Amino acid sequence: MIDLVREIAAGLFLFAGAFFLLAGAIGMNRMPDLFTRMHAASVGDTLGVSLMLIGMVFLAGFTLVTVKLVFLLAFLLFMGPVASHALAAAALQAGVKPLLASERTKKPSGKRKPSSVKGSGKP
Amino acid sequence: MLRTASLALALFAFWLLLSGHYTVWLVISGLVISILLALAGRKLGFADEEGHPIDRLFSGLIYWPWLAREIVKSSISVTRIILDPKLPISPQLFHTKVSARTSIGVATYANSITLTPGTITVGVDREHDRFLVHALTKAGADDVEAGDMDRRVRRFEGRAE
């Protein structure tokens, strides 16, 4: 009985994680430029992977494997953002111009409406 | 010294939990290596309050659950944007102020911003105490600028002011 509950909980978590990973992948394809793509990828990176690992913790039960999965989760959450930051900083330094909706500086020229930017492919 | 001891203990616990083989030889060698590593860390300078910030553990236990909730919230909103046929994004690049003063505080804040989907810390400018942040939407940018996370990181950092 308790095994069944555990497996259902694990299934739910794995399913939710798969959903967010898939959403991240779809977003990677739909977003218009590098930075917005990184935002889409970070959905799968953080919540997707976390939910997957939590689901696996439920499957593993109360063993050493659980501890290893928790370590894995902690390391991912500590190191993932460092890699993302390095990628974004390198891109900016290399001269990739981020696609922006409107100027946030308070110049009068920034009156253009913050309209949504449709994906045109090239930044 | 207390910090070095705590690092040795943490390394030993890590060894025990990862190995799973509890023979006398393996446990003793793990203990010896942990102690040697902690002493080396003391000598080389990675066993300081930056390399092994064990005293921040308890304020972390308050901060991390809040951060987890933020991650879930912003993940859902970014997912909604991704699945929206109109793709309603309004990317922003802006500077935000940082009130954290210690290296741990600044690193935690930068990582937290990057960790929440929809915002990425692109640049860290410690001279002017500000980050360059890229946000997917105007709403996400406003959330960062509201400074809630900034205040919580400040509290996590342990400087009541």
Interface residues (C-beta under 8 A of the other chain):
Chain A: F20 A23 G24 I26 G27 R30 M31 P32 D33 F35 T36 M38 H39 A40 S42 V43 D45 T46 L47 S50 L64 V67 K68 F71 L77 F78 G80 P81 V82 S84 H85 A88 A89 L92 P98 L99 L100 A101 S102 R104 P114 S115 S116 V117 K118 G119
Chain B: F14 L17 L18 G20 I71 V72 S75 V78 T79 I81 I82 L83 K86 L87 P88 I89 S90 P91 Q92 L93 F94 A110 N111 S112 T114 L115 T116 P117 G118 T119 I120 T121 V122 G123 L132 H134 L136 K138 A141
